[in-house]
Amino acid sequence: MKKIMLGLCLLAALSSNAQEKYTPVIKQGSKLHYSAALHGQSFPCTFSLDSVSVNYVKVGWLVEGFGSGTWVMKTKSLESGSRGYWGQPTPGTQEDMADDQTVILFSKAQWDMLQKDKKLNFDQQTFTVKSPSEQQQLKLSGKPVDVFLLENPNGSTRIWLLNNAAFPVLLKIEGNTLGADLTINSVE
């Protein structure tokens, strides 16, 4: 009987470990490596959190063969931004985001709405939390990542958002009608 109980306990422990979600560490200095797809072309790009404070985030970007630059989000953007920045970046420049825009990160207001209502407003659409199918599970290094899967009303656009109040990072977007689709490949 003891062997059966031990076996059941081990099985339960293994089962719970198999279900644990991976949460990559995001902080100042983190580099996020993505694959971007736009107009039938795929290309690698990297975003880095170069400077982070409560009211200021500077995101570096690099697209091999195109160039690099930075985007800056200030207090208003970080607090209540509800639109993504989807314009073509300009190499060698620092661009300040509009007060209602964010890039790679979601705002505190969006995060609060997500926690309270299981939905958020983004790019003039309401995205609702969905349970991912096995094929929709986002994985890094073979491990399922702790994300929210969000979907617009007609199901044509999906967002995978890191479950991290301090850094709610857009890890993947597919069906993006305003710009490139992005898929995270790694975080360092």
Contacts in CASP RR format, 6 or more apart in sequence:
PFRMAT RR
TARGET T0000
AUTHOR 0000-0000-0000
METHOD contacts of the structure
MODEL  1
MKKIMLGLCLLAALSSNAQEKYTPVIKQGSKLHYSAALHGQSFPCTFSLD
SVSVNYVKVGWLVEGFGSGTWVMKTKSLESGSRGYWGQPTPGTQEDMADD
QTVILFSKAQWDMLQKDKKLNFDQQTFTVKSPSEQQQLKLSGKPVDVFLL
ENPNGSTRIWLLNNAAFPVLLKIEGNTLGADLTINSVE
21 143 0 8 1.000
21 144 0 8 1.000
21 145 0 8 1.000
21 146 0 8 1.000
21 147 0 8 1.000
21 163 0 8 1.000
22 140 0 8 1.000
22 141 0 8 1.000
22 143 0 8 1.000
22 144 0 8 1.000
22 145 0 8 1.000
22 146 0 8 1.000
23 145 0 8 1.000
23 146 0 8 1.000
23 162 0 8 1.000
23 163 0 8 1.000
23 164 0 8 1.000
24 140 0 8 1.000
24 145 0 8 1.000
24 162 0 8 1.000
24 187 0 8 1.000
25 187 0 8 1.000
26 32 0 8 1.000
26 49 0 8 1.000
26 162 0 8 1.000
26 164 0 8 1.000
26 166 0 8 1.000
26 167 0 8 1.000
26 169 0 8 1.000
26 187 0 8 1.000
27 49 0 8 1.000
27 52 0 8 1.000
27 167 0 8 1.000
28 49 0 8 1.000
28 50 0 8 1.000
28 51 0 8 1.000
28 52 0 8 1.000
29 48 0 8 1.000
29 49 0 8 1.000
29 50 0 8 1.000
29 52 0 8 1.000
30 48 0 8 1.000
30 49 0 8 1.000
30 187 0 8 1.000
30 188 0 8 1.000
31 46 0 8 1.000
31 47 0 8 1.000
31 48 0 8 1.000
31 187 0 8 1.000
31 188 0 8 1.000
32 46 0 8 1.000
32 47 0 8 1.000
32 48 0 8 1.000
32 104 0 8 1.000
32 169 0 8 1.000
32 184 0 8 1.000
32 186 0 8 1.000
32 187 0 8 1.000
33 44 0 8 1.000
33 45 0 8 1.000
33 46 0 8 1.000
33 184 0 8 1.000
33 185 0 8 1.000
33 186 0 8 1.000
33 187 0 8 1.000
33 188 0 8 1.000
34 44 0 8 1.000
34 45 0 8 1.000
34 46 0 8 1.000
34 47 0 8 1.000
34 182 0 8 1.000
34 183 0 8 1.000
34 184 0 8 1.000
34 185 0 8 1.000
35 42 0 8 1.000
35 43 0 8 1.000
35 44 0 8 1.000
35 45 0 8 1.000
35 182 0 8 1.000
35 183 0 8 1.000
35 185 0 8 1.000
36 42 0 8 1.000
36 43 0 8 1.000
36 44 0 8 1.000
36 45 0 8 1.000
36 63 0 8 1.000
36 180 0 8 1.000
36 181 0 8 1.000
36 182 0 8 1.000
37 180 0 8 1.000
37 181 0 8 1.000
37 182 0 8 1.000
37 183 0 8 1.000
38 179 0 8 1.000
38 180 0 8 1.000
38 181 0 8 1.000
43 63 0 8 1.000
43 64 0 8 1.000
43 66 0 8 1.000
44 63 0 8 1.000
44 64 0 8 1.000
44 185 0 8 1.000
45 61 0 8 1.000
45 62 0 8 1.000
45 63 0 8 1.000
45 64 0 8 1.000
45 182 0 8 1.000
46 61 0 8 1.000
46 62 0 8 1.000
47 59 0 8 1.000
47 60 0 8 1.000
47 61 0 8 1.000
47 103 0 8 1.000
47 104 0 8 1.000
48 59 0 8 1.000
48 60 0 8 1.000
48 61 0 8 1.000
48 62 0 8 1.000
49 57 0 8 1.000
49 58 0 8 1.000
49 59 0 8 1.000
49 60 0 8 1.000
49 167 0 8 1.000
50 58 0 8 1.000
50 59 0 8 1.000
50 60 0 8 1.000
50 70 0 8 1.000
51 57 0 8 1.000
51 58 0 8 1.000
52 58 0 8 1.000
54 78 0 8 1.000
55 74 0 8 1.000
55 75 0 8 1.000
55 78 0 8 1.000
56 72 0 8 1.000
56 73 0 8 1.000
56 74 0 8 1.000
56 75 0 8 1.000
56 78 0 8 1.000
57 72 0 8 1.000
57 73 0 8 1.000
57 78 0 8 1.000
57 105 0 8 1.000
58 70 0 8 1.000
58 71 0 8 1.000
58 72 0 8 1.000
58 94 0 8 1.000
59 70 0 8 1.000
59 71 0 8 1.000
59 72 0 8 1.000
59 73 0 8 1.000
59 103 0 8 1.000
59 104 0 8 1.000
59 105 0 8 1.000
60 68 0 8 1.000
60 69 0 8 1.000
60 70 0 8 1.000
60 71 0 8 1.000
61 68 0 8 1.000
61 69 0 8 1.000
61 70 0 8 1.000
61 71 0 8 1.000
61 89 0 8 1.000
62 68 0 8 1.000
62 69 0 8 1.000
63 89 0 8 1.000
66 91 0 8 1.000
67 91 0 8 1.000
67 92 0 8 1.000
68 91 0 8 1.000
68 92 0 8 1.000
69 89 0 8 1.000
69 90 0 8 1.000
69 91 0 8 1.000
69 92 0 8 1.000
69 93 0 8 1.000
69 94 0 8 1.000
69 95 0 8 1.000
70 93 0 8 1.000
70 94 0 8 1.000
70 95 0 8 1.000
71 85 0 8 1.000
71 89 0 8 1.000
71 94 0 8 1.000
71 95 0 8 1.000
71 96 0 8 1.000
71 97 0 8 1.000
71 103 0 8 1.000
72 94 0 8 1.000
72 95 0 8 1.000
72 96 0 8 1.000
72 97 0 8 1.000
73 97 0 8 1.000
73 101 0 8 1.000
73 102 0 8 1.000
73 103 0 8 1.000
73 105 0 8 1.000
74 96 0 8 1.000
74 97 0 8 1.000
74 99 0 8 1.000
76 99 0 8 1.000
76 100 0 8 1.000
77 97 0 8 1.000
77 98 0 8 1.000
77 99 0 8 1.000
77 100 0 8 1.000
77 101 0 8 1.000
77 102 0 8 1.000
77 107 0 8 1.000
78 102 0 8 1.000
78 105 0 8 1.000
78 107 0 8 1.000
78 108 0 8 1.000
79 107 0 8 1.000
79 108 0 8 1.000
79 109 0 8 1.000
80 99 0 8 1.000
80 100 0 8 1.000
80 107 0 8 1.000
80 108 0 8 1.000
80 109 0 8 1.000
81 99 0 8 1.000
81 100 0 8 1.000
81 101 0 8 1.000
81 102 0 8 1.000
81 107 0 8 1.000
81 109 0 8 1.000
81 110 0 8 1.000
82 100 0 8 1.000
82 107 0 8 1.000
82 109 0 8 1.000
82 110 0 8 1.000
82 121 0 8 1.000
82 122 0 8 1.000
82 123 0 8 1.000
83 98 0 8 1.000
83 100 0 8 1.000
83 101 0 8 1.000
83 102 0 8 1.000
83 122 0 8 1.000
83 123 0 8 1.000
83 124 0 8 1.000
84 101 0 8 1.000
84 102 0 8 1.000
84 103 0 8 1.000
84 122 0 8 1.000
84 123 0 8 1.000
84 178 0 8 1.000
85 97 0 8 1.000
85 101 0 8 1.000
85 102 0 8 1.000
85 103 0 8 1.000
86 176 0 8 1.000
86 178 0 8 1.000
86 179 0 8 1.000
86 180 0 8 1.000
87 179 0 8 1.000
89 95 0 8 1.000
97 103 0 8 1.000
104 169 0 8 1.000
104 170 0 8 1.000
105 167 0 8 1.000
105 168 0 8 1.000
105 169 0 8 1.000
105 170 0 8 1.000
106 114 0 8 1.000
106 120 0 8 1.000
106 122 0 8 1.000
106 161 0 8 1.000
106 168 0 8 1.000
106 169 0 8 1.000
106 170 0 8 1.000
110 120 0 8 1.000
110 121 0 8 1.000
110 122 0 8 1.000
110 168 0 8 1.000
111 120 0 8 1.000
111 165 0 8 1.000
111 168 0 8 1.000
113 119 0 8 1.000
113 120 0 8 1.000
113 121 0 8 1.000
114 120 0 8 1.000
114 129 0 8 1.000
114 148 0 8 1.000
114 150 0 8 1.000
114 161 0 8 1.000
114 168 0 8 1.000
118 128 0 8 1.000
118 129 0 8 1.000
119 126 0 8 1.000
119 127 0 8 1.000
119 128 0 8 1.000
119 129 0 8 1.000
119 150 0 8 1.000
120 126 0 8 1.000
120 127 0 8 1.000
120 150 0 8 1.000
121 127 0 8 1.000
122 150 0 8 1.000
122 159 0 8 1.000
123 178 0 8 1.000
125 152 0 8 1.000
125 153 0 8 1.000
125 157 0 8 1.000
126 152 0 8 1.000
126 153 0 8 1.000
127 150 0 8 1.000
127 151 0 8 1.000
127 152 0 8 1.000
127 157 0 8 1.000
127 159 0 8 1.000
128 150 0 8 1.000
128 151 0 8 1.000
128 153 0 8 1.000
129 148 0 8 1.000
129 149 0 8 1.000
129 150 0 8 1.000
130 149 0 8 1.000
130 150 0 8 1.000
130 151 0 8 1.000
130 158 0 8 1.000
131 149 0 8 1.000
132 138 0 8 1.000
132 149 0 8 1.000
136 149 0 8 1.000
136 158 0 8 1.000
137 144 0 8 1.000
138 144 0 8 1.000
138 145 0 8 1.000
138 147 0 8 1.000
138 149 0 8 1.000
138 160 0 8 1.000
138 171 0 8 1.000
138 172 0 8 1.000
138 184 0 8 1.000
139 145 0 8 1.000
140 184 0 8 1.000
140 185 0 8 1.000
140 186 0 8 1.000
140 187 0 8 1.000
141 186 0 8 1.000
145 160 0 8 1.000
145 162 0 8 1.000
145 171 0 8 1.000
146 162 0 8 1.000
146 163 0 8 1.000
146 164 0 8 1.000
147 160 0 8 1.000
147 161 0 8 1.000
147 162 0 8 1.000
147 163 0 8 1.000
147 171 0 8 1.000
148 160 0 8 1.000
148 161 0 8 1.000
148 163 0 8 1.000
149 158 0 8 1.000
149 159 0 8 1.000
149 160 0 8 1.000
150 158 0 8 1.000
150 159 0 8 1.000
150 160 0 8 1.000
150 161 0 8 1.000
151 157 0 8 1.000
151 158 0 8 1.000
151 159 0 8 1.000
152 158 0 8 1.000
156 175 0 8 1.000
156 177 0 8 1.000
157 173 0 8 1.000
157 174 0 8 1.000
157 175 0 8 1.000
157 176 0 8 1.000
157 177 0 8 1.000
158 172 0 8 1.000
158 173 0 8 1.000
158 174 0 8 1.000
158 175 0 8 1.000
159 170 0 8 1.000
159 172 0 8 1.000
159 173 0 8 1.000
160 170 0 8 1.000
160 171 0 8 1.000
160 172 0 8 1.000
160 173 0 8 1.000
160 184 0 8 1.000
161 168 0 8 1.000
161 169 0 8 1.000
161 170 0 8 1.000
161 171 0 8 1.000
162 168 0 8 1.000
162 169 0 8 1.000
162 170 0 8 1.000
162 171 0 8 1.000
170 182 0 8 1.000
171 183 0 8 1.000
171 184 0 8 1.000
172 182 0 8 1.000
172 183 0 8 1.000
172 184 0 8 1.000
173 181 0 8 1.000
173 182 0 8 1.000
174 181 0 8 1.000
174 183 0 8 1.000
175 181 0 8 1.000
176 182 0 8 1.000
END
